[in-house]
Amino acid sequence: MASCSRTESRGRMCHNPTRVLPLETTRLSTKSQIILPKNIRTSRAWGPGTEFTVEETGDGILLRPAGRFPNVDLEEVAGCLRSKSKSKTPAQMRNAIEREVIRRHDRGRY
């Protein structure tokens, strides 16, 4: 059974049985609004105007911040940023990566 205590934001803080993550509770207002507890808003940097998606699940609802960009497949965006320079070969890319790793190692970064 979860143990709960009162918090400043008129909600309750409940700890799940595994004591891994604290669970926050809130109430549905008379205007059908839910207030997210301040410590959650602060830790996630969610300010006024943040948009969320609401998904109904078997256990209840899942609230997620709305994505800034739509989900797309690689095929839809591959090649959309054209370059005027000639493309590098895989061997040239491997060599450049190897040189940078060696350079950083010599500077004590790795």
C-alpha positions in Angstrom: 0.0 0.0 0.0 1.3 3.5 -0.9 2.0 6.0 1.9 0.9 9.5 1.3 1.6 12.9 2.9 0.2 16.4 2.3 2.1 18.9 0.1 2.0 22.7 -0.1 0.0 22.6 -3.4 -3.1 21.1 -1.7 -2.3 17.7 -3.2 -0.8 14.6 -1.8 2.5 13.1 -2.4 2.4 9.3 -2.5 5.3 7.0 -2.7 4.9 3.8 -4.7 5.6 0.5 -3.0 9.0 0.2 -4.7 10.0 3.6 -3.3 11.6 4.5 -6.7 9.4 7.4 -7.9 7.2 9.6 -5.8 3.6 9.8 -7.1 1.7 13.1 -7.1 -2.0 13.4 -6.9 -4.3 16.3 -8.0 -8.0 16.9 -8.4 -10.3 17.7 -11.3 -11.7 21.2 -10.8 -15.3 22.3 -11.2 -14.2 23.6 -14.7 -12.8 20.1 -15.6 -9.2 21.3 -15.3 -6.3 19.4 -13.8 -3.4 21.3 -12.2 0.0 19.7 -12.5 2.0 19.9 -9.3 4.5 22.7 -9.3 7.6 20.5 -8.7 6.7 18.4 -11.8 6.1 21.6 -13.9 9.4 23.0 -12.7 11.5 19.8 -13.2 10.1 19.5 -16.8 10.4 23.2 -17.6 6.7 23.3 -18.5 5.5 26.8 -18.5 2.1 28.5 -19.4 1.0 27.6 -22.9 2.8 24.2 -23.1 0.7 21.9 -25.2 0.1 18.3 -24.4 -1.2 15.2 -26.1 -3.6 13.1 -24.0 -3.7 9.3 -24.7 -6.2 7.0 -23.2 -4.6 3.8 -21.9 -5.8 0.6 -20.1 -4.6 2.1 -16.8 -5.9 5.6 -17.3 -4.5 8.5 -19.3 -1.0 9.3 -20.5 -0.1 13.0 -20.7 2.9 14.0 -22.9 4.2 17.4 -24.1 3.2 17.8 -27.7 6.1 17.3 -30.1 7.5 20.4 -31.8 7.9 18.5 -35.0 5.8 15.8 -36.6 7.1 12.2 -36.5 8.5 11.4 -40.0 10.4 8.5 -41.6 13.9 9.0 -42.8 12.8 8.5 -46.4 10.6 11.6 -46.1 13.4 13.9 -45.1 16.6 12.3 -46.6 18.3 14.7 -48.9 16.2 17.7 -48.0 19.3 19.7 -46.9 21.4 19.9 -50.1 25.1 20.8 -50.0 27.0 22.5 -52.8 30.1 20.5 -51.9 30.8 16.9 -53.1 29.7 14.2 -50.6 32.4 12.5 -48.6 32.9 8.7 -49.0 32.5 6.4 -46.0 36.3 5.9 -45.9 36.9 9.7 -45.8 34.4 10.0 -42.9 36.0 7.2 -41.0 39.5 8.8 -41.5 38.2 12.2 -40.3 36.6 10.6 -37.2 39.8 8.8 -36.4 41.9 11.9 -36.8 39.6 13.8 -34.4 39.6 11.0 -31.8 43.4 11.1 -31.9 43.5 14.9 -31.7 41.2 14.9 -28.6 43.1 12.0 -27.0 46.4 14.0 -27.4 44.7 17.0 -25.7 43.7 14.7 -22.7 40.0 14.8 -23.5 39.7 11.0 -23.7 
